[in-house]
Amino acid sequence: MARRCTISGVTHQNGHRVSHANNKTHHKFEANLQTKKLFVPELGKSVRVRVSTRMLRTIDKLGFVGALEKHNLSLADVTK
């Protein structure tokens, strides 16, 4: 399973861990993804999605369908 948000497509970022001596070692910063079960009134059932915490805030604000429209997706794209 890819570590990618199913709605926004958010994935990891690359960077360095920097020690006190200013030594830099490569590091991958993973996205903060959560598996959530969200109720979709249009379908009348719950859908399990893997979304970033930032997308959860957007879903709270716009609703699930509104967040999908913002990213040019449909319900069929995230439900399988």
mmCIF file of the N, C-alpha and C atoms, coordinates in Angstrom:
data_MODEL
# 
_entry.id   MODEL 
# 
loop_
_atom_site.group_PDB 
_atom_site.id 
_atom_site.type_symbol 
_atom_site.label_atom_id 
_atom_site.label_alt_id 
_atom_site.label_comp_id 
_atom_site.label_asym_id 
_atom_site.label_entity_id 
_atom_site.label_seq_id 
_atom_site.pdbx_PDB_ins_code 
_atom_site.Cartn_x 
_atom_site.Cartn_y 
_atom_site.Cartn_z 
_atom_site.occupancy 
_atom_site.B_iso_or_equiv 
_atom_site.pdbx_formal_charge 
_atom_site.auth_seq_id 
_atom_site.auth_comp_id 
_atom_site.auth_asym_id 
_atom_site.auth_atom_id 
_atom_site.pdbx_PDB_model_num 
ATOM 1   N N  . MET A 1 1  ? 0.850   -1.180 0.000  1.00 0.00 ? 1  MET A N  1 
ATOM 2   C CA . MET A 1 1  ? 0.000   0.000  0.000  1.00 0.00 ? 1  MET A CA 1 
ATOM 3   C C  . MET A 1 1  ? 0.893   1.240  0.000  1.00 0.00 ? 1  MET A C  1 
ATOM 4   N N  . ALA A 1 2  ? 0.644   2.096  -0.950 1.00 0.00 ? 2  ALA A N  1 
ATOM 5   C CA . ALA A 1 2  ? 1.443   3.311  -1.069 1.00 0.00 ? 2  ALA A CA 1 
ATOM 6   C C  . ALA A 1 2  ? 1.088   4.301  0.033  1.00 0.00 ? 2  ALA A C  1 
ATOM 7   N N  . ARG A 1 3  ? 2.092   5.003  0.524  1.00 0.00 ? 3  ARG A N  1 
ATOM 8   C CA . ARG A 1 3  ? 1.834   6.026  1.538  1.00 0.00 ? 3  ARG A CA 1 
ATOM 9   C C  . ARG A 1 3  ? 1.479   7.317  0.818  1.00 0.00 ? 3  ARG A C  1 
ATOM 10  N N  . ARG A 1 4  ? 0.230   7.377  0.348  1.00 0.00 ? 4  ARG A N  1 
ATOM 11  C CA . ARG A 1 4  ? -0.246  8.517  -0.428 1.00 0.00 ? 4  ARG A CA 1 
ATOM 12  C C  . ARG A 1 4  ? -1.709  8.768  -0.059 1.00 0.00 ? 4  ARG A C  1 
ATOM 13  N N  . CYS A 1 5  ? -2.055  10.036 0.098  1.00 0.00 ? 5  CYS A N  1 
ATOM 14  C CA . CYS A 1 5  ? -3.430  10.416 0.382  1.00 0.00 ? 5  CYS A CA 1 
ATOM 15  C C  . CYS A 1 5  ? -4.287  10.122 -0.841 1.00 0.00 ? 5  CYS A C  1 
ATOM 16  N N  . THR A 1 6  ? -5.433  9.458  -0.641 1.00 0.00 ? 6  THR A N  1 
ATOM 17  C CA . THR A 1 6  ? -6.267  9.064  -1.771 1.00 0.00 ? 6  THR A CA 1 
ATOM 18  C C  . THR A 1 6  ? -6.962  10.242 -2.423 1.00 0.00 ? 6  THR A C  1 
ATOM 19  N N  . ILE A 1 7  ? -7.098  11.366 -1.731 1.00 0.00 ? 7  ILE A N  1 
ATOM 20  C CA . ILE A 1 7  ? -7.791  12.524 -2.295 1.00 0.00 ? 7  ILE A CA 1 
ATOM 21  C C  . ILE A 1 7  ? -6.791  13.545 -2.832 1.00 0.00 ? 7  ILE A C  1 
ATOM 22  N N  . SER A 1 8  ? -5.897  14.016 -1.990 1.00 0.00 ? 8  SER A N  1 
ATOM 23  C CA . SER A 1 8  ? -4.995  15.092 -2.407 1.00 0.00 ? 8  SER A CA 1 
ATOM 24  C C  . SER A 1 8  ? -3.709  14.585 -3.043 1.00 0.00 ? 8  SER A C  1 
ATOM 25  N N  . GLY A 1 9  ? -3.362  13.319 -2.834 1.00 0.00 ? 9  GLY A N  1 
ATOM 26  C CA . GLY A 1 9  ? -2.138  12.782 -3.398 1.00 0.00 ? 9  GLY A CA 1 
ATOM 27  C C  . GLY A 1 9  ? -0.890  13.152 -2.622 1.00 0.00 ? 9  GLY A C  1 
ATOM 28  N N  . VAL A 1 10 ? -1.029  13.664 -1.411 1.00 0.00 ? 10 VAL A N  1 
ATOM 29  C CA . VAL A 1 10 ? 0.111   14.058 -0.584 1.00 0.00 ? 10 VAL A CA 1 
ATOM 30  C C  . VAL A 1 10 ? 0.952   12.820 -0.282 1.00 0.00 ? 10 VAL A C  1 
ATOM 31  N N  . THR A 1 11 ? 2.275   12.950 -0.417 1.00 0.00 ? 11 THR A N  1 
ATOM 32  C CA . THR A 1 11 ? 3.190   11.850 -0.163 1.00 0.00 ? 11 THR A CA 1 
ATOM 33  C C  . THR A 1 11 ? 4.372   12.374 0.663  1.00 0.00 ? 11 THR A C  1 
ATOM 34  N N  . HIS A 1 12 ? 5.460   11.644 0.691  1.00 0.00 ? 12 HIS A N  1 
ATOM 35  C CA . HIS A 1 12 ? 6.597   12.005 1.541  1.00 0.00 ? 12 HIS A CA 1 
ATOM 36  C C  . HIS A 1 12 ? 7.356   13.213 0.987  1.00 0.00 ? 12 HIS A C  1 
ATOM 37  N N  . GLN A 1 13 ? 8.194   13.800 1.856  1.00 0.00 ? 13 GLN A N  1 
ATOM 38  C CA . GLN A 1 13 ? 9.138   14.849 1.466  1.00 0.00 ? 13 GLN A CA 1 
ATOM 39  C C  . GLN A 1 13 ? 10.532  14.375 1.838  1.00 0.00 ? 13 GLN A C  1 
ATOM 40  N N  . ASN A 1 14 ? 11.527  14.832 1.090  1.00 0.00 ? 14 ASN A N  1 
ATOM 41  C CA . ASN A 1 14 ? 12.916  14.466 1.368  1.00 0.00 ? 14 ASN A CA 1 
ATOM 42  C C  . ASN A 1 14 ? 13.641  15.627 2.027  1.00 0.00 ? 14 ASN A C  1 
ATOM 43  N N  . GLY A 1 15 ? 14.591  15.283 2.881  1.00 0.00 ? 15 GLY A N  1 
ATOM 44  C CA . GLY A 1 15 ? 15.362  16.317 3.548  1.00 0.00 ? 15 GLY A CA 1 
ATOM 45  C C  . GLY A 1 15 ? 16.544  15.698 4.269  1.00 0.00 ? 15 GLY A C  1 
ATOM 46  N N  . HIS A 1 16 ? 17.057  16.422 5.252  1.00 0.00 ? 16 HIS A N  1 
ATOM 47  C CA . HIS A 1 16 ? 18.207  15.973 6.023  1.00 0.00 ? 16 HIS A CA 1 
ATOM 48  C C  . HIS A 1 16 ? 17.895  16.022 7.513  1.00 0.00 ? 16 HIS A C  1 
ATOM 49  N N  . ARG A 1 17 ? 18.501  15.088 8.230  1.00 0.00 ? 17 ARG A N  1 
ATOM 50  C CA . ARG A 1 17 ? 18.596  15.223 9.680  1.00 0.00 ? 17 ARG A CA 1 
ATOM 51  C C  . ARG A 1 17 ? 19.920  15.932 9.921  1.00 0.00 ? 17 ARG A C  1 
ATOM 52  N N  . VAL A 1 18 ? 19.917  16.984 10.720 1.00 0.00 ? 18 VAL A N  1 
ATOM 53  C CA . VAL A 1 18 ? 21.131  17.771 10.940 1.00 0.00 ? 18 VAL A CA 1 
ATOM 54  C C  . VAL A 1 18 ? 21.541  17.631 12.400 1.00 0.00 ? 18 VAL A C  1 
ATOM 55  N N  . SER A 1 19 ? 22.759  17.145 12.619 1.00 0.00 ? 19 SER A N  1 
ATOM 56  C CA . SER A 1 19 ? 23.253  16.961 13.974 1.00 0.00 ? 19 SER A CA 1 
ATOM 57  C C  . SER A 1 19 ? 23.774  18.291 14.523 1.00 0.00 ? 19 SER A C  1 
ATOM 58  N N  . HIS A 1 20 ? 24.141  18.255 15.796 1.00 0.00 ? 20 HIS A N  1 
ATOM 59  C CA . HIS A 1 20 ? 24.700  19.443 16.425 1.00 0.00 ? 20 HIS A CA 1 
ATOM 60  C C  . HIS A 1 20 ? 26.013  19.852 15.756 1.00 0.00 ? 20 HIS A C  1 
ATOM 61  N N  . ALA A 1 21 ? 26.744  18.877 15.228 1.00 0.00 ? 21 ALA A N  1 
ATOM 62  C CA . ALA A 1 21 ? 27.996  19.146 14.522 1.00 0.00 ? 21 ALA A CA 1 
ATOM 63  C C  . ALA A 1 21 ? 27.745  19.507 13.056 1.00 0.00 ? 21 ALA A C  1 
ATOM 64  N N  . ASN A 1 22 ? 26.491  19.702 12.694 1.00 0.00 ? 22 ASN A N  1 
ATOM 65  C CA . ASN A 1 22 ? 26.066  20.102 11.351 1.00 0.00 ? 22 ASN A CA 1 
ATOM 66  C C  . ASN A 1 22 ? 26.313  19.007 10.308 1.00 0.00 ? 22 ASN A C  1 
ATOM 67  N N  . ASN A 1 23 ? 26.336  17.730 10.768 1.00 0.00 ? 23 ASN A N  1 
ATOM 68  C CA . ASN A 1 23 ? 26.408  16.609 9.824  1.00 0.00 ? 23 ASN A CA 1 
ATOM 69  C C  . ASN A 1 23 ? 25.011  16.382 9.261  1.00 0.00 ? 23 ASN A C  1 
ATOM 70  N N  . LYS A 1 24 ? 24.931  16.163 7.958  1.00 0.00 ? 24 LYS A N  1 
ATOM 71  C CA . LYS A 1 24 ? 23.632  15.994 7.311  1.00 0.00 ? 24 LYS A CA 1 
ATOM 72  C C  . LYS A 1 24 ? 23.495  14.563 6.801  1.00 0.00 ? 24 LYS A C  1 
ATOM 73  N N  . THR A 1 25 ? 22.436  13.897 7.226  1.00 0.00 ? 25 THR A N  1 
ATOM 74  C CA . THR A 1 25 ? 22.137  12.562 6.744  1.00 0.00 ? 25 THR A CA 1 
ATOM 75  C C  . THR A 1 25 ? 20.759  12.587 6.098  1.00 0.00 ? 25 THR A C  1 
ATOM 76  N N  . HIS A 1 26 ? 20.629  11.848 4.994  1.00 0.00 ? 26 HIS A N  1 
ATOM 77  C CA . HIS A 1 26 ? 19.382  11.842 4.238  1.00 0.00 ? 26 HIS A CA 1 
ATOM 78  C C  . HIS A 1 26 ? 18.248  11.275 5.088  1.00 0.00 ? 26 HIS A C  1 
ATOM 79  N N  . HIS A 1 27 ? 17.078  11.866 4.961  1.00 0.00 ? 27 HIS A N  1 
ATOM 80  C CA . HIS A 1 27 ? 15.914  11.433 5.723  1.00 0.00 ? 27 HIS A CA 1 
ATOM 81  C C  . HIS A 1 27 ? 14.656  11.645 4.901  1.00 0.00 ? 27 HIS A C  1 
ATOM 82  N N  . LYS A 1 28 ? 13.704  10.738 5.032  1.00 0.00 ? 28 LYS A N  1 
ATOM 83  C CA . LYS A 1 28 ? 12.420  10.864 4.354  1.00 0.00 ? 28 LYS A CA 1 
ATOM 84  C C  . LYS A 1 28 ? 11.361  11.212 5.393  1.00 0.00 ? 28 LYS A C  1 
ATOM 85  N N  . PHE A 1 29 ? 10.669  12.328 5.209  1.00 0.00 ? 29 PHE A N  1 
ATOM 86  C CA . PHE A 1 29 ? 9.601   12.752 6.101  1.00 0.00 ? 29 PHE A CA 1 
ATOM 87  C C  . PHE A 1 29 ? 8.294   12.232 5.537  1.00 0.00 ? 29 PHE A C  1 
ATOM 88  N N  . GLU A 1 30 ? 7.705   11.238 6.202  1.00 0.00 ? 30 GLU A N  1 
ATOM 89  C CA . GLU A 1 30 ? 6.468   10.629 5.717  1.00 0.00 ? 30 GLU A CA 1 
ATOM 90  C C  . GLU A 1 30 ? 5.275   11.537 5.985  1.00 0.00 ? 30 GLU A C  1 
ATOM 91  N N  . ALA A 1 31 ? 4.277   11.444 5.136  1.00 0.00 ? 31 ALA A N  1 
ATOM 92  C CA . ALA A 1 31 ? 3.039   12.195 5.315  1.00 0.00 ? 31 ALA A CA 1 
ATOM 93  C C  . ALA A 1 31 ? 2.268   11.622 6.495  1.00 0.00 ? 31 ALA A C  1 
ATOM 94  N N  . ASN A 1 32 ? 1.524   12.475 7.181  1.00 0.00 ? 32 ASN A N  1 
ATOM 95  C CA . ASN A 1 32 ? 0.729   12.040 8.325  1.00 0.00 ? 32 ASN A CA 1 
ATOM 96  C C  . ASN A 1 32 ? -0.613  11.530 7.794  1.00 0.00 ? 32 ASN A C  1 
ATOM 97  N N  . LEU A 1 33 ? -0.656  10.237 7.490  1.00 0.00 ? 33 LEU A N  1 
ATOM 98  C CA . LEU A 1 33 ? -1.846  9.632  6.903  1.00 0.00 ? 33 LEU A CA 1 
ATOM 99  C C  . LEU A 1 33 ? -2.619  8.851  7.951  1.00 0.00 ? 33 LEU A C  1 
ATOM 100 N N  . GLN A 1 34 ? -3.921  8.946  7.853  1.00 0.00 ? 34 GLN A N  1 
ATOM 101 C CA . GLN A 1 34 ? -4.816  8.245  8.763  1.00 0.00 ? 34 GLN A CA 1 
ATOM 102 C C  . GLN A 1 34 ? -5.843  7.489  7.937  1.00 0.00 ? 34 GLN A C  1 
ATOM 103 N N  . THR A 1 35 ? -6.200  6.295  8.378  1.00 0.00 ? 35 THR A N  1 
ATOM 104 C CA . THR A 1 35 ? -7.280  5.543  7.746  1.00 0.00 ? 35 THR A CA 1 
ATOM 105 C C  . THR A 1 35 ? -8.561  5.888  8.488  1.00 0.00 ? 35 THR A C  1 
ATOM 106 N N  . LYS A 1 36 ? -9.521  6.449  7.766  1.00 0.00 ? 36 LYS A N  1 
ATOM 107 C CA . LYS A 1 36 ? -10.769 6.898  8.384  1.00 0.00 ? 36 LYS A CA 1 
ATOM 108 C C  . LYS A 1 36 ? -11.958 6.296  7.665  1.00 0.00 ? 36 LYS A C  1 
ATOM 109 N N  . LYS A 1 37 ? -13.022 6.088  8.409  1.00 0.00 ? 37 LYS A N  1 
ATOM 110 C CA . LYS A 1 37 ? -14.283 5.616  7.866  1.00 0.00 ? 37 LYS A CA 1 
ATOM 111 C C  . LYS A 1 37 ? -15.235 6.812  7.891  1.00 0.00 ? 37 LYS A C  1 
ATOM 112 N N  . LEU A 1 38 ? -15.565 7.343  6.710  1.00 0.00 ? 38 LEU A N  1 
ATOM 113 C CA . LEU A 1 38 ? -16.381 8.546  6.598  1.00 0.00 ? 38 LEU A CA 1 
ATOM 114 C C  . LEU A 1 38 ? -17.740 8.203  6.016  1.00 0.00 ? 38 LEU A C  1 
ATOM 115 N N  . PHE A 1 39 ? -18.793 8.780  6.577  1.00 0.00 ? 39 PHE A N  1 
ATOM 116 C CA . PHE A 1 39 ? -20.144 8.551  6.067  1.00 0.00 ? 39 PHE A CA 1 
ATOM 117 C C  . PHE A 1 39 ? -20.410 9.491  4.898  1.00 0.00 ? 39 PHE A C  1 
ATOM 118 N N  . VAL A 1 40 ? -20.913 8.933  3.805  1.00 0.00 ? 40 VAL A N  1 
ATOM 119 C CA . VAL A 1 40 ? -21.233 9.711  2.604  1.00 0.00 ? 40 VAL A CA 1 
ATOM 120 C C  . VAL A 1 40 ? -22.743 9.674  2.420  1.00 0.00 ? 40 VAL A C  1 
ATOM 121 N N  . PRO A 1 41 ? -23.436 10.811 2.672  1.00 0.00 ? 41 PRO A N  1 
ATOM 122 C CA . PRO A 1 41 ? -24.899 10.809 2.558  1.00 0.00 ? 41 PRO A CA 1 
ATOM 123 C C  . PRO A 1 41 ? -25.391 10.513 1.149  1.00 0.00 ? 41 PRO A C  1 
ATOM 124 N N  . GLU A 1 42 ? -24.621 10.878 0.120  1.00 0.00 ? 42 GLU A N  1 
ATOM 125 C CA . GLU A 1 42 ? -25.038 10.640 -1.253 1.00 0.00 ? 42 GLU A CA 1 
ATOM 126 C C  . GLU A 1 42 ? -25.127 9.151  -1.573 1.00 0.00 ? 42 GLU A C  1 
ATOM 127 N N  . LEU A 1 43 ? -24.258 8.352  -0.947 1.00 0.00 ? 43 LEU A N  1 
ATOM 128 C CA . LEU A 1 43 ? -24.287 6.902  -1.137 1.00 0.00 ? 43 LEU A CA 1 
ATOM 129 C C  . LEU A 1 43 ? -25.122 6.204  -0.081 1.00 0.00 ? 43 LEU A C  1 
ATOM 130 N N  . GLY A 1 44 ? -25.304 6.877  1.046  1.00 0.00 ? 44 GLY A N  1 
ATOM 131 C CA . GLY A 1 44 ? -26.036 6.268  2.151  1.00 0.00 ? 44 GLY A CA 1 
ATOM 132 C C  . GLY A 1 44 ? -25.236 5.230  2.899  1.00 0.00 ? 44 GLY A C  1 
ATOM 133 N N  . LYS A 1 45 ? -23.916 5.278  2.797  1.00 0.00 ? 45 LYS A N  1 
ATOM 134 C CA . LYS A 1 45 ? -23.075 4.309  3.495  1.00 0.00 ? 45 LYS A CA 1 
ATOM 135 C C  . LYS A 1 45 ? -21.734 4.950  3.836  1.00 0.00 ? 45 LYS A C  1 
ATOM 136 N N  . SER A 1 46 ? -20.941 4.226  4.603  1.00 0.00 ? 46 SER A N  1 
ATOM 137 C CA . SER A 1 46 ? -19.624 4.704  4.992  1.00 0.00 ? 46 SER A CA 1 
ATOM 138 C C  . SER A 1 46 ? -18.575 4.215  4.011  1.00 0.00 ? 46 SER A C  1 
ATOM 139 N N  . VAL A 1 47 ? -17.527 5.023  3.854  1.00 0.00 ? 47 VAL A N  1 
ATOM 140 C CA . VAL A 1 47 ? -16.429 4.708  2.949  1.00 0.00 ? 47 VAL A CA 1 
ATOM 141 C C  . VAL A 1 47 ? -15.133 4.795  3.744  1.00 0.00 ? 47 VAL A C  1 
ATOM 142 N N  . ARG A 1 48 ? -14.258 3.796  3.566  1.00 0.00 ? 48 ARG A N  1 
ATOM 143 C CA . ARG A 1 48 ? -12.960 3.806  4.242  1.00 0.00 ? 48 ARG A CA 1 
ATOM 144 C C  . ARG A 1 48 ? -11.931 4.417  3.295  1.00 0.00 ? 48 ARG A C  1 
ATOM 145 N N  . VAL A 1 49 ? -11.273 5.490  3.748  1.00 0.00 ? 49 VAL A N  1 
ATOM 146 C CA . VAL A 1 49 ? -10.277 6.175  2.924  1.00 0.00 ? 49 VAL A CA 1 
ATOM 147 C C  . VAL A 1 49 ? -9.026  6.421  3.750  1.00 0.00 ? 49 VAL A C  1 
ATOM 148 N N  . ARG A 1 50 ? -7.904  6.541  3.059  1.00 0.00 ? 50 ARG A N  1 
ATOM 149 C CA . ARG A 1 50 ? -6.629  6.858  3.714  1.00 0.00 ? 50 ARG A CA 1 
ATOM 150 C C  . ARG A 1 50 ? -6.273  8.282  3.316  1.00 0.00 ? 50 ARG A C  1 
ATOM 151 N N  . VAL A 1 51 ? -6.411  9.199  4.275  1.00 0.00 ? 51 VAL A N  1 
ATOM 152 C CA . VAL A 1 51 ? -6.253  10.616 3.981  1.00 0.00 ? 51 VAL A CA 1 
ATOM 153 C C  . VAL A 1 51 ? -5.255  11.253 4.938  1.00 0.00 ? 51 VAL A C  1 
ATOM 154 N N  . SER A 1 52 ? -4.691  12.380 4.495  1.00 0.00 ? 52 SER A N  1 
ATOM 155 C CA . SER A 1 52 ? -3.785  13.140 5.350  1.00 0.00 ? 52 SER A CA 1 
ATOM 156 C C  . SER A 1 52 ? -4.608  13.913 6.376  1.00 0.00 ? 52 SER A C  1 
ATOM 157 N N  . THR A 1 53 ? -3.965  14.310 7.454  1.00 0.00 ? 53 THR A N  1 
ATOM 158 C CA . THR A 1 53 ? -4.673  15.048 8.497  1.00 0.00 ? 53 THR A CA 1 
ATOM 159 C C  . THR A 1 53 ? -5.110  16.421 7.980  1.00 0.00 ? 53 THR A C  1 
ATOM 160 N N  . ARG A 1 54 ? -4.350  16.995 7.067  1.00 0.00 ? 54 ARG A N  1 
ATOM 161 C CA . ARG A 1 54 ? -4.743  18.265 6.463  1.00 0.00 ? 54 ARG A CA 1 
ATOM 162 C C  . ARG A 1 54 ? -6.027  18.084 5.654  1.00 0.00 ? 54 ARG A C  1 
ATOM 163 N N  . MET A 1 55 ? -6.152  16.968 4.959  1.00 0.00 ? 55 MET A N  1 
ATOM 164 C CA . MET A 1 55 ? -7.366  16.702 4.179  1.00 0.00 ? 55 MET A CA 1 
ATOM 165 C C  . MET A 1 55 ? -8.551  16.455 5.100  1.00 0.00 ? 55 MET A C  1 
ATOM 166 N N  . LEU A 1 56 ? -8.322  15.893 6.288  1.00 0.00 ? 56 LEU A N  1 
ATOM 167 C CA . LEU A 1 56 ? -9.417  15.715 7.247  1.00 0.00 ? 56 LEU A CA 1 
ATOM 168 C C  . LEU A 1 56 ? -9.989  17.069 7.663  1.00 0.00 ? 56 LEU A C  1 
ATOM 169 N N  . ARG A 1 57 ? -9.118  18.069 7.812  1.00 0.00 ? 57 ARG A N  1 
ATOM 170 C CA . ARG A 1 57 ? -9.593  19.415 8.144  1.00 0.00 ? 57 ARG A CA 1 
ATOM 171 C C  . ARG A 1 57 ? -10.399 19.998 6.991  1.00 0.00 ? 57 ARG A C  1 
ATOM 172 N N  . THR A 1 58 ? -9.981  19.734 5.761  1.00 0.00 ? 58 THR A N  1 
ATOM 173 C CA . THR A 1 58 ? -10.708 20.213 4.596  1.00 0.00 ? 58 THR A CA 1 
ATOM 174 C C  . THR A 1 58 ? -12.066 19.526 4.497  1.00 0.00 ? 58 THR A C  1 
ATOM 175 N N  . ILE A 1 59 ? -12.111 18.230 4.797  1.00 0.00 ? 59 ILE A N  1 
ATOM 176 C CA . ILE A 1 59 ? -13.375 17.495 4.772  1.00 0.00 ? 59 ILE A CA 1 
ATOM 177 C C  . ILE A 1 59 ? -14.319 18.030 5.842  1.00 0.00 ? 59 ILE A C  1 
ATOM 178 N N  . ASP A 1 60 ? -13.797 18.385 7.008  1.00 0.00 ? 60 ASP A N  1 
ATOM 179 C CA . ASP A 1 60 ? -14.633 18.987 8.051  1.00 0.00 ? 60 ASP A CA 1 
ATOM 180 C C  . ASP A 1 60 ? -15.231 20.307 7.586  1.00 0.00 ? 60 ASP A C  1 
ATOM 181 N N  . LYS A 1 61 ? -14.460 21.056 6.809  1.00 0.00 ? 61 LYS A N  1 
ATOM 182 C CA . LYS A 1 61 ? -14.899 22.377 6.368  1.00 0.00 ? 61 LYS A CA 1 
ATOM 183 C C  . LYS A 1 61 ? -15.852 22.303 5.170  1.00 0.00 ? 61 LYS A C  1 
ATOM 184 N N  . LEU A 1 62 ? -15.494 21.528 4.143  1.00 0.00 ? 62 LEU A N  1 
ATOM 185 C CA . LEU A 1 62 ? -16.250 21.497 2.897  1.00 0.00 ? 62 LEU A CA 1 
ATOM 186 C C  . LEU A 1 62 ? -17.182 20.304 2.767  1.00 0.00 ? 62 LEU A C  1 
ATOM 187 N N  . GLY A 1 63 ? -16.969 19.282 3.559  1.00 0.00 ? 63 GLY A N  1 
ATOM 188 C CA . GLY A 1 63 ? -17.698 18.030 3.391  1.00 0.00 ? 63 GLY A CA 1 
ATOM 189 C C  . GLY A 1 63 ? -16.907 17.110 2.473  1.00 0.00 ? 63 GLY A C  1 
ATOM 190 N N  . PHE A 1 64 ? -17.265 15.843 2.503  1.00 0.00 ? 64 PHE A N  1 
ATOM 191 C CA . PHE A 1 64 ? -16.516 14.855 1.731  1.00 0.00 ? 64 PHE A CA 1 
ATOM 192 C C  . PHE A 1 64 ? -16.634 15.111 0.228  1.00 0.00 ? 64 PHE A C  1 
ATOM 193 N N  . VAL A 1 65 ? -17.838 15.347 -0.251 1.00 0.00 ? 65 VAL A N  1 
ATOM 194 C CA . VAL A 1 65 ? -18.048 15.585 -1.686 1.00 0.00 ? 65 VAL A CA 1 
ATOM 195 C C  . VAL A 1 65 ? -17.413 16.907 -2.104 1.00 0.00 ? 65 VAL A C  1 
ATOM 196 N N  . GLY A 1 66 ? -17.464 17.929 -1.258 1.00 0.00 ? 66 GLY A N  1 
ATOM 197 C CA . GLY A 1 66 ? -16.832 19.207 -1.563 1.00 0.00 ? 66 GLY A CA 1 
ATOM 198 C C  . GLY A 1 66 ? -15.333 19.093 -1.681 1.00 0.00 ? 66 GLY A C  1 
ATOM 199 N N  . ALA A 1 67 ? -14.723 18.269 -0.816 1.00 0.00 ? 67 ALA A N  1 
ATOM 200 C CA . ALA A 1 67 ? -13.272 18.061 -0.889 1.00 0.00 ? 67 ALA A CA 1 
ATOM 201 C C  . ALA A 1 67 ? -12.903 17.307 -2.167 1.00 0.00 ? 67 ALA A C  1 
ATOM 202 N N  . LEU A 1 68 ? -13.745 16.363 -2.577 1.00 0.00 ? 68 LEU A N  1 
ATOM 203 C CA . LEU A 1 68 ? -13.491 15.645 -3.827 1.00 0.00 ? 68 LEU A CA 1 
ATOM 204 C C  . LEU A 1 68 ? -13.589 16.588 -5.025 1.00 0.00 ? 68 LEU A C  1 
ATOM 205 N N  . GLU A 1 69 ? -14.582 17.469 -5.017 1.00 0.00 ? 69 GLU A N  1 
ATOM 206 C CA . GLU A 1 69 ? -14.752 18.423 -6.119 1.00 0.00 ? 69 GLU A CA 1 
ATOM 207 C C  . GLU A 1 69 ? -13.566 19.386 -6.194 1.00 0.00 ? 69 GLU A C  1 
ATOM 208 N N  . LYS A 1 70 ? -13.036 19.770 -5.036 1.00 0.00 ? 70 LYS A N  1 
ATOM 209 C CA . LYS A 1 70 ? -11.889 20.676 -5.003 1.00 0.00 ? 70 LYS A CA 1 
ATOM 210 C C  . LYS A 1 70 ? -10.672 20.070 -5.705 1.00 0.00 ? 70 LYS A C  1 
ATOM 211 N N  . HIS A 1 71 ? -10.530 18.739 -5.621 1.00 0.00 ? 71 HIS A N  1 
ATOM 212 C CA . HIS A 1 71 ? -9.400  18.053 -6.231 1.00 0.00 ? 71 HIS A CA 1 
ATOM 213 C C  . HIS A 1 71 ? -9.797  17.339 -7.527 1.00 0.00 ? 71 HIS A C  1 
ATOM 214 N N  . ASN A 1 72 ? -10.938 17.720 -8.101 1.00 0.00 ? 72 ASN A N  1 
ATOM 215 C CA . ASN A 1 72 ? -11.415 17.192 -9.385 1.00 0.00 ? 72 ASN A CA 1 
ATOM 216 C C  . ASN A 1 72 ? -11.545 15.675 -9.390 1.00 0.00 ? 72 ASN A C  1 
ATOM 217 N N  . LEU A 1 73 ? -12.113 15.128 -8.317 1.00 0.00 ? 73 LEU A N  1 
ATOM 218 C CA . LEU A 1 73 ? -12.360 13.697 -8.211 1.00 0.00 ? 73 LEU A CA 1 
ATOM 219 C C  . LEU A 1 73 ? -13.850 13.447 -8.072 1.00 0.00 ? 73 LEU A C  1 
ATOM 220 N N  . SER A 1 74 ? -14.257 12.204 -8.295 1.00 0.00 ? 74 SER A N  1 
ATOM 221 C CA . SER A 1 74 ? -15.647 11.824 -8.091 1.00 0.00 ? 74 SER A CA 1 
ATOM 222 C C  . SER A 1 74 ? -15.691 10.738 -7.016 1.00 0.00 ? 74 SER A C  1 
ATOM 223 N N  . LEU A 1 75 ? -16.891 10.384 -6.582 1.00 0.00 ? 75 LEU A N  1 
ATOM 224 C CA . LEU A 1 75 ? -17.028 9.327  -5.585 1.00 0.00 ? 75 LEU A CA 1 
ATOM 225 C C  . LEU A 1 75 ? -16.505 8.000  -6.113 1.00 0.00 ? 75 LEU A C  1 
ATOM 226 N N  . ALA A 1 76 ? -16.648 7.770  -7.404 1.00 0.00 ? 76 ALA A N  1 
ATOM 227 C CA . ALA A 1 76 ? -16.180 6.516  -7.996 1.00 0.00 ? 76 ALA A CA 1 
ATOM 228 C C  . ALA A 1 76 ? -14.659 6.388  -7.938 1.00 0.00 ? 76 ALA A C  1 
ATOM 229 N N  . ASP A 1 77 ? -13.952 7.520  -7.911 1.00 0.00 ? 77 ASP A N  1 
ATOM 230 C CA . ASP A 1 77 ? -12.486 7.487  -7.871 1.00 0.00 ? 77 ASP A CA 1 
ATOM 231 C C  . ASP A 1 77 ? -11.951 6.987  -6.537 1.00 0.00 ? 77 ASP A C  1 
ATOM 232 N N  . VAL A 1 78 ? -12.671 7.234  -5.444 1.00 0.00 ? 78 VAL A N  1 
ATOM 233 C CA . VAL A 1 78 ? -12.171 6.854  -4.123 1.00 0.00 ? 78 VAL A CA 1 
ATOM 234 C C  . VAL A 1 78 ? -12.885 5.641  -3.546 1.00 0.00 ? 78 VAL A C  1 
ATOM 235 N N  . THR A 1 79 ? -14.034 5.274  -4.083 1.00 0.00 ? 79 THR A N  1 
ATOM 236 C CA . THR A 1 79 ? -14.741 4.092  -3.614 1.00 0.00 ? 79 THR A CA 1 
ATOM 237 C C  . THR A 1 79 ? -14.507 2.961  -4.613 1.00 0.00 ? 79 THR A C  1 
ATOM 238 N N  . LYS A 1 80 ? -14.233 1.785  -4.083 1.00 0.00 ? 80 LYS A N  1 
ATOM 239 C CA . LYS A 1 80 ? -13.975 0.649  -4.975 1.00 0.00 ? 80 LYS A CA 1 
ATOM 240 C C  . LYS A 1 80 ? -14.736 -0.553 -4.520 1.00 0.00 ? 80 LYS A C  1 
# 
